[in-house]
Structures are given as C-alpha cells and as structure tokens.
C-alpha cells in the first residue's frame, strides 16, 4: 500500500503507478510508483493505469518492473 491516493478525482484507490507527460515528444510515460509525489506527474491506481489512453498522435510508454513479474 502506497498511502498515496489515485490522482483521478473521486477515485478511492491507492496509487500503484506514476504518469508523466513529455509534451515536446507527444508522449505519456507510465511507470512504477515514484518514491515521492512529484508536482508535475500523476499517481494512478491499477484500474486507471490499465485504462490509460493518450490523445491521437501521442504514444504511451509503459515501463514494467520485471522484478515484479513471475518467470
């Protein structure tokens, strides 16, 4: 449990991932939850991280921590 809530308004879920936008490259980067809350990024619960979509023409980069995956 992260003790940080999902950034989506009205969502009671705990954050598990951090979303950052790179406007210059038209890119949304979703990765593991950052160690500290950052003012220019968004913490998302698992549900919102899975459903993430980006504007047309943008790309989404999803970083997966392989240590958390079963081999």
C-alpha positions, 0 to 999 in steps of 0.5 A: 500500500502506497498511502498515496491516493489515485490522482483521478478525482473521486477515485478511492484507490491507492496509487500503484503507478506514476504518469508523466507527460513529455509534451515536446515528444507527444508522449505519456510515460507510465511507470512504477510508483515514484518514491515521492509525489512529484508536482508535475506527474500523476499517481494512478491506481491499477484500474486507471493505469490499465485504462490509460489512453493518450490523445491521437498522435501521442504514444504511451510508454509503459515501463514494467518492473520485471522484478515484479513479474513471475518467470 
